[in-house]
Amino acid sequence: MLVSRSLGALGTAVLAGVILAGCSTQANRAPVEDRGQSASSSSSVDVKSLPGAENAGKPGYYTIKPGDTLIKVGLEHGQSWKDIARWSNLENPNVIEVGQVVRVVPPGRDAPVASSGSGRGVAPVVVGGGSTATPSSTTTAPAATATPVPSTPATSPAPVAKGADDVNFIWPASGSLIAGFDEARNKGYDISGKAGDPVVAAADGRVVYAGAGLRGYGNLIILKHNNTYLTAYAHNQSLLVKEDQSVKKGQKIAEMGSTDADRVKLHFEVRRQGKPVDPSRYLPSR
């Protein structure tokens, strides 16, 4: 009887191990995922042997950090993740390693010089998507001066200097503004609405990402308008366009939803050379 019970227990343990092993093997949830391996986690990893390591620190190149995906790197540098994979000659763009170096500007083009008004680098993606931060609600665009002098009226943000890549944007949704731009907590605008409300392209562009592979953004669309500007549309209920598709200003590209968010809303970002900028400087007054 004791032998029988021991064998039964052993069989149960083996079966549990098989089940756990099976559960640990899952397909990547995004087109490009970080393998999550850091150089310090294994003594056998030699950073110098990783792809592109000879370019570390050079202008136009980026060193992969923990938590990165090519989608995230593309958004933060104003590029398509597919272009980054091609420029970097990645054999398998579904797997990137911490310490690996990728090219984030086209071959033959100098890296852009960050301007003082373009903002700092993006905070962790969960915050960048605006789904975990809870800025105070408002129904009007935020004033540029937080505490205006009584005798001086608040002024609008300084207009953006016109350039070759200037874009005339429109509002991507008709709802009211429920959270404005805050460089530390909210990288764009949160716009209210009902599930299924139309989300439209803010300008002509090309779809460089459409999916749910960027944590904190839910169902996300990223449009590239030119070499300077990207726009991002997050938390959608459904996506109506595909990657590499060209879209026109005002074209319906998604339906508003609450994916990876605490309520139905559109989180909209304008990015200049990959850096989030205040949409009020680019959108027309309502």
Long-range contacts (C-beta under 8 A, 24 or more apart in sequence): 28-94, 29-212, 29-213, 30-69, 30-71, 30-211, 30-212, 30-213, 30-214, 31-70, 31-71, 31-81, 31-93, 31-94, 31-211, 31-213, 32-69, 32-70, 32-71, 32-81, 32-85, 32-93, 32-94, 32-96, 32-213, 33-69, 33-94, 33-95, 33-96, 33-213, 34-64, 34-66, 34-67, 34-68, 34-69, 34-96, 34-97, 34-98, 35-95, 35-96, 35-97, 35-98, 36-66, 36-67, 36-98, 37-97, 37-98, 38-66, 38-98, 38-99, 39-98, 39-99, 45-99, 47-99, 50-97, 50-99, 50-100, 50-101, 51-88, 51-89, 51-90, 51-97, 51-100, 51-101, 52-88, 52-100, 52-101, 52-102, 52-103, 53-99, 53-100, 53-101, 54-101, 55-101, 55-103, 56-101, 59-105, 59-110, 59-111, 60-103, 60-104, 60-105, 60-109, 60-110, 60-111, 61-101, 61-102, 61-103, 61-104, 62-101, 62-102, 62-103, 62-104, 63-99, 63-100, 63-101, 64-96, 64-97, 64-98, 64-99, 64-100, 64-101, 64-102, 65-98, 66-98, 67-124, 67-125, 68-96, 68-98, 69-96, 69-213, 69-214, 70-96, 70-102, 71-209, 71-211, 71-213, 71-214, 72-125, 72-214, 73-102, 73-104, 74-104, 74-208, 74-209, 74-222, 75-122, 75-209, 75-214, 75-222, 75-230, 75-232, 75-271, 75-274, 76-121, 76-122, 76-274, 76-275, 77-104, 77-105, 77-273, 77-274, 78-224, 78-227, 78-228, 78-229, 78-230, 78-271, 78-272, 78-273, 78-274, 79-104, 79-105, 79-208, 79-224, 79-274, 80-208, 80-209, 80-224, 81-208, 81-209, 82-208, 82-243, 82-244, 83-208, 112-273, 114-273, 114-275, 117-158, 117-277, 118-272, 118-273, 118-275, 118-277, 119-183, 119-275, 119-276, 119-277, 120-183, 120-275, 121-275, 122-187, 122-275, 122-276, 123-184, 123-187, 125-214, 125-215, 125-216, 125-217, 126-215, 126-216, 127-185, 127-187, 127-216, 128-187, 128-216, 128-217, 128-276, 129-187, 129-214, 129-215, 129-216, 129-217, 129-218, 129-234, 129-235, 129-260, 129-267, 130-179, 130-186, 130-187, 130-188, 130-190, 130-216, 130-234, 130-261, 130-267, 131-216, 131-217, 131-218, 131-234, 131-235, 131-260, 131-261, 131-262, 131-267, 132-216, 133-179, 133-182, 133-185, 133-186, 134-179, 134-262, 135-179, 135-180, 135-182, 135-185, 135-186, 135-190, 136-179, 137-178, 137-179, 138-177, 138-178, 138-179, 138-180, 139-176, 139-177, 139-178, 140-177, 141-177, 141-180, 141-280, 141-286, 142-180, 142-181, 142-280, 156-280, 157-278, 157-280, 157-281, 158-281, 159-281, 160-281, 160-282, 163-228, 165-225, 165-226, 165-227, 165-228, 165-229, 167-203, 167-225, 167-226, 167-228, 167-229, 167-282, 168-203, 168-249, 169-202, 169-203, 169-231, 169-270, 169-279, 169-282, 169-283, 169-284, 170-200, 170-202, 170-203, 170-249, 170-250, 170-283, 170-284, 171-202, 171-283, 171-284, 171-286, 172-199, 172-200, 172-201, 172-202, 172-231, 172-233, 172-266, 172-268, 173-197, 173-198, 173-199, 173-200, 173-256, 173-266, 173-268, 174-198, 175-256, 175-265, 175-266, 178-265, 180-280, 181-276, 181-277, 181-278, 181-279, 181-280, 183-276, 187-269, 187-276, 188-232, 188-267, 188-268, 188-269, 188-270, 188-276, 188-279, 189-267, 189-268, 189-269, 189-279, 190-265, 190-266, 190-267, 190-268, 191-265, 191-266, 191-267, 191-268, 192-264, 192-265, 193-256, 193-264, 193-265, 193-266, 194-256, 194-264, 195-237, 195-255, 195-256, 195-257, 195-258, 195-264, 196-237, 196-255, 196-256, 196-257, 197-255, 197-256, 198-252, 198-254, 198-255, 198-256, 199-233, 199-236, 199-252, 199-253, 199-254, 199-255, 199-256, 199-266, 200-249, 200-250, 200-251, 200-252, 200-253, 201-231, 201-247, 201-248, 201-249, 201-250, 201-251, 201-253, 202-231, 202-249, 202-268, 202-270, 202-283, 203-229, 203-231, 203-249, 204-246, 204-247, 204-248, 204-249, 205-231, 205-246, 205-247, 206-244, 206-245, 206-246, 206-247, 207-241, 207-242, 207-243, 207-244, 207-245, 207-246, 207-247, 207-253, 208-243, 208-244, 209-243, 210-239, 210-241, 210-242, 210-243, 211-239, 212-259, 212-260, 215-260, 216-260, 217-260, 217-267, 218-257, 218-258, 218-259, 218-260, 218-261, 219-254, 219-257, 219-259, 219-260, 221-253, 221-254, 223-247, 223-253, 228-272, 228-273, 229-270, 229-271, 229-272, 230-269, 230-270, 230-271, 230-274, 231-268, 231-269, 231-270, 231-271, 232-267, 232-268, 232-269, 232-271, 233-266, 233-267, 233-268, 234-260, 234-261, 234-266, 234-267, 234-268, 234-269, 235-259, 235-260, 235-261, 235-264, 235-265, 235-266, 235-267, 236-266
